[in-house]
Amino acid sequence: MNFERLDLRNFKCYTDSEVSLREGVTVIHGVNGSGKSSLLEACFFALYGSGAIDGTLEDAISNDAEEMVVELWFSHDGGSYHLEREVKVRGDTAKTTTCVLETPDGTVEQVTDVEAHIEELLRMDASAFVNCAYVRQGEVNKLINASPGERQDMIDGLLQLGVLEEYRERASEARLGVKHVLDDKRGALAQLDEQIEDKEDKDLHARLNGLEDELDELNADIEEKERSREQARETLQSAESVIEEYEQRREEIAELDEEIETLASEIADAERERESLGERIREVRQRAETLQAELDGALADTDFQSADRNAASERLDELEQSAEEIRDRIEERRLEAQRHASEAETKRERAEELRADAAEARETAAELEAEIEADRAELGERRDRLESLADEAEALREALADAPVERDELEDHRESVDEELTAAREATAELRADLANARETVEEAEALLEAGRCPECGQSVEGSPHVEGIDDDRARVETLASELEAAEGRIERLEATRERAEGFVETAAELDRLEERHEDVASLVEGMAETVEAKADRAEQRRTEADAAEANAESVLEAAETAETNAESARTAIGELNSKKARIDERREGVVRIAELLDDVAAHEREAERLRERRESVAEGNDLRRERLADKRDRTAELKAAFDEAALERAEADRERAAEYLDEVETYLEARRERRDELQNAIGGVKNELEELEALRARREALCDTVDRLESLYEEARDLQAMYADLRTELRQRNVDRLEAMLNETFDLVYRNDSYARIELDGEYELTVYQKDGTPLDPDQLSGGERALFNLSLRCAIYRLLSEGIDGQAPTPPLILDEPTVFLDSGHVSKLVELIESMTDHGVAQIIVVSHDEELVGAADDLIAVRKDPTTNRSSVERSARTEALP
């Protein structure tokens, strides 16, 4: 597997960066904190998601950004892949909104599916990735510091041996499950044996035969009693038929007596009703005569010729039409009065508004005039300040006229003087040191001459180089003293020049400030003058508006008075119309009373006719009742003549004897049936027990077969569990042997000609380092740099073992080393370079190293520089010019 390209947007310190990655050894370098490790972490995050970064998703998004995108292109096992993850901030949390993996076989989406596909491709999860291919910063000693058990879990997981342990545990769980089921089945088999033995002890077949014989005898007795019972029922039925016939005759006679009595009562009630109806007819006719007299009196007050209901209706319609016309005219006048009154009110309100607008306009004009007065005073002050600033700036320009260079070159001139002064001071310091050394040499030579002999060897100093060159040394002292004096004078002149240049720079800065201030004040003066003029125009406009509003208010008031006059005229017309309507209503009420009296007289006449017809109907009904009464009295006499008391007594005696026998036989049969039911239930119970016995024997046979199969399955599960354990042990030992060989091969490369002989790795992943003299050492006893190299060697050996795979070469991710030189000195760095080169020789196609070590940088096939902008705190990536030139 090779990483080919990485694109970042708002990932940690990267705003928008792209970097391509090549085969071979790539070194990512830059100063500490520039964001080198973040590039590797972005690759890790692209593959494995949020679990691959330190902290939360929010921590990985650049400050003030709302989304983050990481894209990784890589090749694996001959295919090309593109992986994209997008994270967006939603409220207080960040969530992955896009996770897409494009593969040669199609597109995989959603976080869980993508990460599962990545683990399947690489045959490792995120934890295995950092234990094998990715040596993270600060974790270089992770494997060596781990306990043997932790180391075993890490390496077993990488080599897929954990799968065998999982299979062994599954086989163990299956064996225990089978054992549990087998114990249950054996217990069930013992219970079946007990149940079968209990049922066989009951002699069920003999019990069944005895019960069936007793049931046959009982059924014969029940049949005989049931035949006698049927004969008694027939006798009872015949007697009850006779008795029922006589009872029906008695009931019919009683019913006829009741009907006769009822008819006699109804005839008497009808006669009373007939008399009451006659009295009611007389009352209705008297009321009709009274209403007719009242009607005649009402007609006398009108112009009607006769009491005609149609004429009254026509007169009512005419009066109603006249009243309706007056109501319409009243409504028209009312609306007219309301319209004129509303118009008057609206006009008055409008006049008040216009007067208020005029007052407000005059008040605004007065306020604007006061503001204008204040603004003009302030404007005069600012114009004075503008002239003062112009005078100050002109003075500064005159001061700059003596500057040695142009105004925009003053800063460069000061820096040039600074550089010249610094160089002069350095040269003066050297002259002082040379002068001091020369004087010391002269003093030593003069001391030797004065002594005559060397204080160390005692020989004469005549002809000594120190003594013979004293004149030249004295001449050199004088020369150096003269040069020093000239240099010091030059420094004084340069310091004066620098002070004057500094003054010019400060004057130019002050002039810039004054010019800027002059421009600002001029802008303010111009704006204020425009504001004063605009306020004056606005004040004049408001006065004009006030005059117009007052004139308009007077005109509106005159219109309001006219509208009020019109409203009063409409109200007077309404009063006249209401009087006319009252007269029409009075006439209408008289006609209505006549119509009501006509209706009442007609109604009473109809009621009298209805009552007369009712009285005749009641008389006809009574005649019919008298005929029915005579018929019923004849039928009663006929029934009483045909009644036989002796036959009735014989039938009642037969019924009593039959009923007594039936009661006795029913009690007897009920007892015998209960016994029959008991026998049938007992026979059914015995038969059920016999069937249960047969079923128990069949279940026992099937259960015996199940127990035999479970015992065989239990043995197979135990054998499978042992096989997985033995296979894991065997494969682990083979991998341990191979890993130990690779580790010693790498160890020999790193520690060649050193004091260590070999490394031993036992089956429990316990590591031991042996010195040349055979003394064993724990890896913790190595120095810091040696431990780091030792752990890197172990990591590389594991990586090589994993890359070989089970069935030949297996695609593995790039080998990634993040700051591996933290604990290494320069000598050990050279060993690390050799180790990286050896991994390349062993076929590792891509190695990515984060480091700023010059030796690693020099050994790289490809260089990527990471830089951080100190003003934005954002990192950028660029490829080294040296590697760009490579083919």
C-alpha positions in Angstrom: 0.0 0.0 0.0 1.3 3.5 -0.9 -0.1 6.9 0.0 -0.2 9.0 -3.2 -1.9 12.3 -2.3 -3.3 14.1 0.7 -5.6 17.1 0.5 -6.5 19.1 3.7 -9.0 21.9 4.3 -9.3 23.4 7.8 -7.6 20.4 9.5 -5.9 21.7 12.6 -3.3 24.2 11.5 -3.9 23.7 7.8 -6.3 26.0 5.9 -6.1 24.6 2.4 -3.1 22.4 1.6 -2.2 19.6 -0.8 0.8 17.3 -0.8 1.7 14.4 -3.1 3.6 11.4 -1.7 6.1 9.2 -3.6 7.7 5.8 -3.2 10.9 5.5 -1.3 12.0 7.4 1.8 10.1 10.7 2.3 11.2 13.1 5.1 8.8 15.8 6.3 10.9 18.5 8.0 10.4 21.9 9.6 10.8 23.7 12.9 9.1 22.4 16.0 5.3 23.2 16.1 5.1 23.8 12.4 2.5 21.0 11.9 4.6 18.1 10.6 2.9 15.5 12.7 -0.5 16.8 11.7 0.1 15.5 8.2 0.6 12.0 9.4 -2.4 12.3 11.8 -4.5 13.4 8.8 -3.6 10.2 6.9 -4.4 8.2 10.0 -7.8 10.1 10.4 -8.6 9.5 6.8 -8.2 5.7 7.2 -9.7 5.2 10.7 -11.9 8.2 11.5 -12.3 10.0 14.9 -10.7 7.2 16.9 -7.4 8.0 15.2 -7.0 11.6 16.5 -6.1 12.9 19.9 -9.1 14.8 21.5 -12.4 15.3 19.8 -13.6 16.1 16.3 -14.0 19.8 17.4 -10.3 19.9 18.3 -9.3 18.8 14.8 -11.2 21.6 13.1 -9.3 24.9 12.5 -10.3 27.8 14.7 -13.4 29.7 13.5 -14.0 27.1 10.8 -17.4 25.4 10.3 -16.3 22.4 8.3 -13.2 20.2 7.7 -12.3 18.0 4.8 -9.6 15.4 4.5 -9.0 13.4 1.3 -6.5 10.6 0.8 -5.6 8.9 -2.5 -3.7 5.6 -2.1 -2.9 2.4 -4.1 -3.3 -1.0 -2.6 -2.6 -4.5 -4.0 -2.6 -3.1 -7.6 -5.8 -1.0 -7.2 -6.4 2.7 -6.8 -8.5 4.1 -4.0 -9.8 7.6 -3.0 -11.1 8.3 0.6 -12.9 11.4 1.7 -14.1 12.5 5.1 -16.0 15.7 5.8 -16.8 17.0 9.3 -19.2 19.9 10.0 -20.0 21.8 13.2 -23.6 21.5 14.2 -24.3 23.6 17.3 -21.8 22.7 20.0 -20.7 19.4 18.4 -19.0 18.3 15.2 -20.2 15.4 13.2 -19.0 13.4 10.2 -21.4 14.4 7.3 -19.5 12.6 4.5 -17.5 9.4 4.5 -16.9 7.9 1.0 -14.4 5.3 -0.2 -14.0 4.9 -4.0 -12.6 1.4 -4.8 -11.9 -0.4 -8.0 -15.1 -2.5 -7.3 -17.4 0.5 -6.6 -18.2 3.1 -3.9 -18.5 2.4 -0.2 -20.4 5.0 1.9 -21.2 5.6 5.6 -18.6 5.6 8.5 -19.0 2.1 9.7 -19.0 0.5 6.2 -15.9 2.5 5.2 -13.9 1.7 8.3 -14.9 -2.0 8.1 -13.6 -2.0 4.5 -10.3 -0.4 5.4 -9.8 -2.9 8.2 -10.5 -5.7 5.7 -8.0 -4.2 3.2 -5.2 -3.8 5.6 -6.1 -6.7 7.8 -5.7 -4.4 10.9 -7.7 -2.0 12.9 -6.6 1.5 14.2 -4.8 -0.1 17.3 -2.9 -2.6 15.1 -2.0 0.2 12.7 -0.2 2.2 15.4 1.4 -1.0 16.8 2.9 -2.0 13.5 3.2 0.7 10.7 2.8 4.0 12.5 5.4 4.9 15.2 3.7 8.0 16.7 5.6 10.8 18.3 6.5 10.0 21.9 5.6 6.3 21.5 8.9 5.0 20.2 9.4 2.9 23.3 5.8 1.7 23.4 6.6 -2.0 22.7 9.6 -2.2 24.9 7.8 -0.6 27.9 4.8 -2.9 27.5 4.5 -6.0 29.7 5.0 -9.4 28.0 1.3 -9.9 28.1 0.5 -6.6 26.4 3.2 -7.2 23.9 1.8 -10.7 23.2 -1.7 -9.2 22.6 -0.3 -6.6 20.3 1.7 -9.0 18.1 -0.9 -11.8 18.2 -3.5 -9.3 17.0 -1.2 -8.1 14.1 -0.5 -11.7 13.1 -4.2 -12.7 13.3 -3.4 -15.3 16.0 -6.2 -13.7 18.1 -8.7 -15.2 15.7 -7.5 -18.7 16.7 -8.0 -17.8 20.4 -11.4 -16.5 19.5 -12.2 -19.8 17.7 -10.8 -21.7 20.7 -13.1 -19.7 23.1 -16.0 -20.4 20.8 -15.3 -24.1 20.8 -15.0 -24.0 24.6 -18.3 -22.2 24.9 -19.9 -24.7 22.5 -18.5 -27.6 24.6 -19.9 -26.1 27.8 -23.2 -25.6 26.0 -23.3 -29.2 24.8 -22.4 -30.3 28.4 -25.3 -28.3 29.8 -27.7 -29.8 27.3 -26.3 -33.3 27.8 -26.8 -33.0 31.6 -30.4 -31.8 31.1 -31.1 -34.8 28.7 -29.6 -37.3 31.1 -31.8 -35.9 33.9 -34.8 -36.1 31.7 -34.0 -39.7 30.8 -33.8 -40.7 34.5 -37.2 -39.0 35.1 -38.7 -41.0 32.1 -37.5 -44.3 33.6 -39.1 -43.5 36.9 -42.4 -42.5 35.2 -42.5 -45.7 33.1 -41.8 -47.9 36.2 -44.7 -46.2 38.1 -47.2 -46.8 35.3 -46.2 -50.4 34.8 -46.8 -51.1 38.5 -50.5 -50.1 38.2 -51.6 -53.2 36.1 -53.6 -50.9 33.8 -55.0 -53.6 31.4 -56.8 -55.6 34.2 -58.3 -52.4 35.6 -59.6 -51.5 32.1 -61.4 -54.9 31.7 -63.2 -54.7 35.1 -64.4 -51.2 34.4 -65.7 -52.0 31.0 -67.8 -55.1 32.4 -69.4 -52.9 35.1 -70.2 -50.3 32.5 -72.1 -52.8 30.3 -74.4 -53.9 33.2 -75.1 -50.3 34.1 -76.1 -49.4 30.5 -78.7 -52.2 30.4 -80.3 -51.1 33.6 -80.4 -47.5 32.4 -82.1 -48.5 29.1 -84.9 -50.4 31.0 -85.7 -47.5 33.3 -85.7 -45.1 30.4 -88.5 -47.2 28.6 -90.7 -47.1 31.8 -90.1 -43.4 32.0 -91.3 -42.9 28.4 -94.6 -44.7 29.2 -95.1 -42.5 32.3 -94.4 -39.4 30.2 -97.2 -40.4 27.7 -99.7 -40.9 30.6 -98.7 -37.5 32.0 -99.0 -35.8 28.6 -102.5 -37.2 28.0 -103.7 -36.1 31.5 -102.2 -32.6 31.0 -103.9 -32.3 27.6 -107.4 -32.9 29.2 -106.6 -30.6 32.1 -105.3 -27.9 29.7 -108.5 -28.1 27.7 -110.7 -27.5 30.8 -108.3 -24.7 31.9 -108.6 -23.0 28.5 -112.5 -23.1 28.9 -112.2 -21.5 32.4 -109.8 -18.8 31.1 -112.2 -18.1 28.1 -115.2 -17.7 30.6 -113.1 -15.4 32.8 -112.0 -13.4 29.8 -115.6 -13.0 28.6 -116.8 -11.9 32.0 -114.1 -9.2 32.0 -115.0 -8.1 28.4 -118.7 -7.9 29.4 -117.8 -5.7 32.3 -115.5 -3.5 30.2 -118.1 -3.0 27.5 -120.8 -2.0 30.0 -118.3 0.6 31.5 -117.4 1.9 28.0 -121.1 2.4 27.1 -121.6 4.4 30.3 -118.5 6.5 29.6 -119.6 7.2 26.0 -123.0 8.5 27.2 -121.3 10.9 29.6 -118.9 12.1 26.8 -122.0 12.7 24.5 -123.6 14.9 27.1 -120.3 16.8 27.7 -119.9 17.5 23.9 -123.4 19.0 23.8 -122.5 21.4 26.6 -119.2 22.3 24.8 -121.1 23.1 21.6 -123.4 25.5 23.3 -120.3 27.4 24.9 -118.5 27.7 21.5 -121.6 29.1 19.8 -122.1 31.7 22.6 -118.3 32.8 22.2 -118.8 33.1 18.4 -121.8 35.4 18.9 -119.7 37.7 21.3 -116.8 37.9 18.7 -119.3 38.8 16.0 -120.7 41.7 18.0 -117.1 43.0 18.6 -116.4 42.7 14.9 -119.5 44.7 14.0 -118.4 47.5 16.4 -114.8 47.6 14.8 -116.3 47.7 11.3 -118.4 50.7 12.2 -115.2 52.7 12.8 -113.8 52.0 9.3 -114.9 52.6 5.7 -115.4 48.8 5.1 -118.8 48.0 3.4 -118.9 44.4 4.8 -116.9 42.0 7.0 -114.6 40.6 4.2 -111.3 38.9 5.1 -109.8 39.5 1.6 -110.6 43.3 1.8 -108.8 43.5 5.2 -105.7 41.7 3.8 -105.6 44.0 0.8 -105.9 47.1 3.1 -103.1 45.7 5.3 -100.8 45.2 2.3 -101.5 48.8 1.2 -100.7 50.2 4.6 -97.6 48.0 4.9 -96.3 49.3 1.6 -96.8 52.9 2.6 -95.0 52.3 5.9 -92.1 50.5 4.1 -91.7 53.5 1.7 -91.5 55.9 4.7 -89.0 53.6 6.5 -86.8 53.7 3.3 -87.0 57.5 3.2 -86.1 57.6 7.0 -83.1 55.3 6.4 -81.9 57.5 3.5 -82.1 60.6 5.6 -80.4 58.9 8.5 -77.5 57.8 6.3 -77.3 61.3 4.9 -77.2 62.9 8.4 -74.6 60.3 9.5 -72.5 61.0 6.4 -72.6 64.8 6.9 -71.8 64.4 10.7 -68.9 62.1 10.0 -67.6 64.4 7.3 -67.8 67.4 9.8 -66.0 65.4 12.5 -63.3 64.3 10.0 -62.8 67.8 8.8 -62.4 69.1 12.4 -59.9 66.4 13.2 -58.0 67.1 10.0 -57.9 70.8 10.9 -56.4 69.9 14.3 -53.8 67.7 12.7 -52.8 70.5 10.2 -52.5 73.0 13.1 -50.3 70.4 15.0 -48.2 69.9 11.9 -47.7 73.6 11.6 -46.6 74.0 15.2 -44.3 71.0 14.9 -42.8 72.4 11.7 -42.2 75.8 13.3 -40.6 74.1 16.4 -38.3 72.0 14.1 -37.3 75.2 12.2 -36.4 76.9 15.5 -34.3 73.9 16.6 -32.5 73.8 13.3 -31.7 77.5 13.5 -30.2 76.9 17.0 -28.1 74.0 15.7 -27.0 76.0 12.7 -25.7 78.8 15.0 -23.7 76.2 17.1 -22.4 74.5 14.0 -21.2 77.7 12.5 -19.3 78.5 15.7 -17.7 75.0 15.7 -16.9 75.3 11.9 -15.0 78.5 12.6 -12.9 76.8 15.3 -12.1 73.9 13.0 -11.1 76.2 10.2 -8.7 77.9 12.6 -7.3 74.5 13.6 -6.9 73.6 9.9 -4.8 76.7 9.4 -2.7 75.9 12.5 -2.0 72.4 11.2 -1.0 73.7 7.8 1.5 76.1 9.6 3.0 73.3 11.7 3.3 71.0 8.7 5.1 73.8 6.7 7.5 74.3 9.5 8.4 70.6 9.5 8.8 70.6 5.7 11.3 73.4 6.1 13.1 71.4 8.8 13.4 68.4 6.4 14.8 70.6 3.7 18.3 70.1 5.3 18.0 66.3 5.2 20.7 64.5 3.2 18.2 62.4 1.3 14.6 62.6 0.1 11.8 62.3 2.7 10.8 58.7 1.6 14.5 57.6 1.8 15.1 58.7 5.4 14.3 55.3 7.0 16.7 53.5 4.7 19.3 56.2 5.4 19.0 55.7 9.1 19.4 51.9 8.8 22.4 52.4 6.5 24.0 54.7 9.2 23.1 52.1 11.8 24.9 49.3 9.8 27.9 51.5 9.2 28.1 52.5 13.0 27.8 48.8 14.0 30.6 47.8 11.6 32.8 50.7 12.9 32.2 49.6 16.5 33.1 46.0 15.7 36.3 47.2 13.9 37.1 49.4 16.9 36.6 46.5 19.3 39.0 44.4 17.2 41.6 47.3 17.2 41.3 47.5 21.0 41.9 43.8 21.3 44.9 43.9 18.9 46.3 46.9 20.7 46.0 45.2 24.1 47.7 42.1 22.7 50.5 44.1 21.1 51.1 46.1 24.3 51.2 42.8 26.3 53.8 41.5 23.9 55.9 44.6 24.3 55.6 44.5 28.1 56.7 40.8 28.1 59.7 41.6 25.9 60.7 44.6 28.0 60.5 42.5 31.1 62.8 39.8 29.6 65.3 42.5 28.5 65.3 43.9 32.0 65.9 40.5 33.6 68.4 39.4 31.0 67.5 35.7 31.4 64.4 33.6 30.7 62.5 32.9 33.9 61.7 29.3 32.8 64.9 28.0 31.3 67.4 30.4 32.7 69.2 31.0 29.4 70.2 34.5 28.1 67.5 36.3 26.2 70.0 37.8 23.7 69.0 36.7 20.2 65.6 35.5 21.4 62.8 36.2 18.9 60.8 37.9 21.6 63.6 40.4 22.2 64.8 40.9 18.7 61.3 41.9 17.4 60.5 44.4 20.2 61.1 47.5 18.0 58.6 46.2 15.4 56.1 45.4 18.3 56.5 49.0 19.6 56.0 50.4 16.2 52.9 48.2 15.8 51.5 49.5 19.1 51.9 53.1 17.9 50.2 52.3 14.6 47.4 50.5 16.3 46.9 53.3 18.8 46.7 55.8 16.0 44.3 53.6 14.1 42.2 53.2 17.3 42.1 56.9 17.8 40.9 57.5 14.2 38.3 54.7 14.6 37.0 56.2 17.8 36.7 59.6 16.1 34.8 58.0 13.2 32.4 56.4 15.7 31.7 59.8 17.3 31.0 61.3 13.8 28.8 58.3 12.9 26.9 58.6 16.2 26.3 62.3 15.5 25.2 61.4 12.0 22.9 58.7 13.3 21.4 61.0 15.9 20.7 63.6 13.2 19.2 60.8 10.9 17.0 59.7 13.8 15.8 63.3 14.2 14.9 63.5 10.5 13.0 60.2 10.7 11.0 61.4 13.7 10.4 64.7 12.0 9.1 62.9 8.9 6.9 60.7 11.0 5.5 63.8 12.8 4.9 65.4 9.4 3.1 62.3 8.1 0.9 62.5 11.2 0.2 66.2 10.8 -0.6 65.8 7.1 -3.0 62.9 7.9 -4.6 65.0 10.6 -4.9 68.0 8.3 -6.6 65.8 5.7 -9.0 64.5 8.4 -9.9 68.0 9.7 -10.3 69.3 6.1 -12.7 66.5 5.4 -14.6 67.3 8.6 -14.8 71.0 7.8 -16.1 70.3 4.3 -18.7 67.9 5.7 -19.8 70.3 8.4 -20.2 73.2 5.9 -22.5 71.0 3.8 -24.4 70.0 6.9 -25.0 73.7 7.9 -26.2 74.5 4.5 -28.6 71.5 4.4 -30.0 72.4 7.9 -30.7 76.0 6.7 -32.5 74.7 3.6 -34.5 72.3 5.8 -35.4 75.1 8.3 -36.8 77.3 5.5 -38.7 74.4 4.1 -40.3 73.7 7.5 -41.5 77.3 7.8 -43.1 77.2 4.4 -44.8 73.9 5.3 -46.1 75.5 8.5 -47.7 78.4 6.6 -49.4 76.1 4.1 -50.7 73.8 6.9 -52.3 76.8 8.8 -54.0 78.1 5.6 -55.3 74.6 4.8 -56.7 74.2 8.4 -58.9 77.3 8.0 -60.3 76.0 4.7 -61.0 72.5 6.2 -62.9 74.1 9.2 -65.3 76.0 6.8 -66.0 72.7 5.1 -66.8 71.1 8.5 -69.4 73.8 9.3 -71.2 73.3 6.0 -71.3 69.5 6.6 -72.8 70.0 10.1 -75.6 72.3 8.6 -76.5 69.6 6.1 -76.6 66.9 8.8 -79.1 69.0 10.9 -81.4 69.4 7.8 -81.4 65.6 7.4 -82.3 65.1 11.1 -85.4 67.5 10.8 -86.6 65.6 7.7 -86.4 62.3 9.7 -88.6 63.7 12.5 -91.4 64.6 10.0 -91.2 61.2 8.4 -91.5 59.4 11.8 -94.7 61.4 12.6 -96.3 60.3 9.3 -95.2 56.7 9.9 -96.9 56.7 13.4 -100.3 57.7 11.8 -100.0 54.8 9.3 -99.1 52.3 12.1 -102.2 53.4 14.0 -104.5 52.7 11.0 -102.7 49.4 10.4 -103.4 48.2 13.9 -107.2 48.8 13.5 -107.2 46.7 10.3 -105.1 44.0 11.9 -107.7 43.7 14.8 -110.6 43.4 12.3 -108.7 40.6 10.5 -108.0 38.8 13.8 -111.8 39.0 14.8 -112.8 37.6 11.4 -110.4 34.7 11.9 -111.6 34.1 15.5 -115.3 34.0 14.4 -114.6 31.6 11.6 -112.5 29.4 14.0 -115.3 29.1 16.6 -117.9 28.2 13.9 -115.6 25.4 12.7 -115.0 24.2 16.3 -118.8 24.0 16.9 -119.3 21.9 13.7 -116.4 19.6 14.7 -117.9 19.0 18.2 -121.3 18.2 16.6 -119.8 15.6 14.4 -117.9 14.1 17.3 -121.2 13.8 19.3 -122.8 11.9 16.5 -119.8 9.6 16.2 -119.9 8.7 20.0 -123.6 7.8 19.7 -122.9 5.4 16.7 -120.0 3.8 18.7 -122.3 3.0 21.7 -124.8 1.2 19.4 -122.0 -1.1 18.2 -120.8 -1.8 21.8 -124.4 -2.9 22.9 -124.4 -5.4 20.0 -121.0 -6.9 21.1 -122.2 -7.1 24.7 -125.1 -9.3 23.8 -122.9 -11.7 21.8 -120.5 -12.2 24.6 -123.2 -12.9 27.2 -124.5 -15.7 24.8 -121.0 -17.3 24.5 -120.5 -17.4 28.3 -123.8 -19.2 28.8 -122.8 -21.8 26.1 -119.3 -22.6 27.7 -120.7 -23.0 31.2 -123.3 -25.5 29.9 -120.5 -27.8 28.3 -118.1 -28.0 31.5 -117.6 -31.8 32.9 -116.1 -31.8 36.5 -115.7 -35.7 36.7 -113.5 -36.0 33.7 -111.3 -33.2 35.0 -110.8 -35.0 38.4 -109.8 -38.3 36.6 -107.2 -36.4 34.5 -105.7 -34.7 37.6 -105.3 -38.0 39.4 -103.5 -39.6 36.4 -101.2 -36.6 36.1 -100.2 -36.8 39.9 -99.3 -40.5 39.7 -97.3 -40.1 36.5 -95.4 -37.1 37.9 -94.5 -39.0 41.1 -93.1 -41.9 39.1 -91.1 -39.6 36.8 -89.5 -37.8 39.8 -88.5 -41.1 41.3 -87.1 -42.6 38.1 -85.2 -39.3 37.2 -83.4 -39.4 40.6 -82.6 -43.1 40.0 -81.4 -42.5 36.4 -79.3 -39.4 37.5 -77.4 -41.5 40.0 -76.9 -44.3 37.5 -75.7 -41.8 34.8 -73.3 -40.3 37.3 -71.9 -43.7 38.0 -71.7 -44.3 34.2 -69.8 -41.1 33.8 -67.4 -42.1 36.6 -66.8 -45.4 34.8 -66.3 -43.8 31.4 -63.9 -41.3 33.0 -62.1 -44.0 34.8 -61.9 -46.0 31.5 -60.7 -42.9 29.6 -58.1 -42.2 32.4 -56.8 -45.8 32.2 -56.6 -45.6 28.4 -54.8 -42.2 28.6 -52.3 -43.7 31.0 -51.7 -46.6 28.6 -51.2 -44.1 25.8 -48.9 -42.1 28.0 -46.9 -45.3 28.8 -46.4 -46.0 25.1 -45.5 -42.3 24.5 -43.0 -42.4 27.4 -41.4 -45.5 26.0 -41.1 -43.8 22.6 -39.7 -40.6 24.2 -37.2 -42.7 26.1 -36.0 -44.4 23.0 -35.6 -41.0 21.2 -34.0 -39.4 24.2 -31.4 -42.3 24.4 -30.5 -41.5 20.8 -30.1 -37.8 21.6 -27.9 -38.5 24.7 -25.7 -40.7 22.5 -25.3 -37.9 19.9 -24.6 -35.3 22.5 -21.9 -37.4 24.1 -20.3 -37.7 20.7 -20.7 -33.9 20.0 -19.2 -33.1 23.4 -16.1 -35.1 22.7 -15.8 -33.4 19.2 -16.0 -29.9 20.8 -13.4 -30.8 23.3 -11.1 -32.1 20.6 -11.7 -28.9 18.5 -10.9 -26.7 21.5 -7.6 -28.5 22.0 -6.8 -28.3 18.3 -7.2 -24.5 18.2 -5.1 -24.1 21.3 -2.4 -26.4 19.9 -2.5 -24.6 16.5 -2.3 -21.2 18.1 0.7 -22.3 20.2 2.4 -23.8 17.2 1.8 -20.8 14.9 2.9 -18.4 17.7 6.1 -20.3 18.2 6.8 -20.3 14.5 6.1 -16.6 14.3 8.2 -16.0 17.5 11.1 -18.0 15.9 10.8 -16.0 12.6 10.4 -12.7 14.5 13.4 -13.5 16.6 15.5 -14.2 13.5 14.4 -11.0 11.8 14.9 -9.0 15.0 18.5 -10.3 15.4 19.1 -9.6 11.7 18.0 -6.0 12.2 19.8 -5.9 15.6 23.1 -7.0 14.0 22.8 -4.2 11.4 22.1 -1.5 14.1 24.7 -2.8 16.7 27.4 -4.1 14.4 30.8 -4.0 16.3 29.0 -3.0 19.4 29.0 -4.8 22.8 25.8 -6.8 22.3 25.7 -10.3 20.8 22.0 -11.3 20.2 18.4 -10.9 21.3 16.2 -13.8 22.6 12.4 -13.7 22.3 10.6 -16.6 24.1 7.1 -18.0 23.5 5.6 -15.5 26.0 7.2 -12.6 24.1 9.7 -11.9 26.9 12.7 -10.0 25.5 16.3 -10.5 26.6 19.5 -8.8 25.3 22.8 -10.7 25.6 26.1 -9.0 25.8 29.3 -10.2 24.0 30.3 -12.1 27.2 26.9 -13.8 27.5 25.5 -11.6 30.2 21.7 -11.3 29.9 20.2 -7.8 30.1 16.6 -6.6 30.3 15.9 -4.0 27.5 15.1 -1.5 30.3 18.8 -1.6 31.2 19.8 -0.1 27.8 20.5 3.6 27.5 17.8 5.9 26.2 19.1 6.0 22.6 19.8 2.3 22.7 16.3 1.5 23.9 14.8 3.7 21.1 16.9 1.9 18.4 16.0 -1.4 20.0 12.3 -0.6 19.8 12.6 0.6 16.3 14.4 -2.6 15.4 11.5 -4.6 17.0 8.9 -2.5 15.1 10.7 -3.0 11.8 11.0 -6.8 12.4 7.3 -7.0 13.2 6.5 -5.0 10.0 8.7 -7.3 7.9 7.0 -10.4 9.4 3.6 -9.0 8.8 4.4 -8.0 5.2 5.5 -11.6 4.4 2.0 -12.6 5.3 0.7 -16.2 5.6 0.5 -17.2 1.9 3.4 -15.1 0.5 3.9 -11.4 0.3 1.0 -9.3 1.8 0.2 -5.6 1.0 1.0 -3.5 4.0 0.6 0.2 4.7 3.6 2.6 4.5 6.1 2.5 7.4 5.6 5.8 9.2 8.1 7.2 11.8 7.1 10.4 13.6 10.1 12.1 15.2 12.1 8.9 15.8 15.3 10.8 16.7 14.0 12.3 19.9 16.1 10.1 22.1 19.0 9.5 19.7 22.4 11.2 19.6 24.3 11.7 16.3 25.8 8.3 16.3 22.5 6.5 16.9 20.9 8.7 14.1 23.4 7.1 11.7 22.3 3.7 12.8 18.7 4.8 12.2 19.6 5.8 8.7 21.0 2.4 8.1 17.9 0.7 9.5 15.7 2.7 7.2 17.8 1.8 4.2 17.7 -1.9 5.2 13.9 -1.7 5.3 14.0 -0.3 1.7 16.2 -3.2 0.7 13.7 -5.6 2.2 11.0 -4.3 -0.2 9.2 -1.7 1.8 8.0 0.6 -1.0 7.2 3.7 1.0 8.7 5.0 4.3 7.5 8.4 5.7 9.7 10.1 8.4 8.9 13.3 10.3 12.2 14.8 11.5 14.3 17.9 11.3 17.6 16.0 11.7 20.0 17.0 8.9 21.4 13.5 8.5 17.9 12.0 7.9 17.1 14.9 5.6 20.2 14.2 3.6 19.4 10.5 3.2 15.8 11.1 1.9 14.6 10.3 -1.6 12.0 13.0 -1.3 11.8 16.1 1.0 8.6 17.9 2.1 9.0 21.2 4.0 6.3 22.4 6.5 6.3 26.1 7.4 4.0 28.1 9.7 3.1 31.7 9.1 3.7 33.5 12.5 1.0 36.2 11.7 -1.9 33.7 10.8 -0.6 30.7 12.7 -1.4 28.6 9.6 0.9 25.9 8.1 1.7 25.3 4.5 3.5 22.5 2.6 6.0 22.7 -0.2 8.3 20.2 -1.8 12.0 20.8 -1.6 13.7 22.2 -4.7 16.3 19.4 -4.5 13.7 16.7 -4.8 11.7 18.6 -7.5 14.8 18.2 -9.7 14.9 14.4 -9.2 13.5 12.2 -12.0 
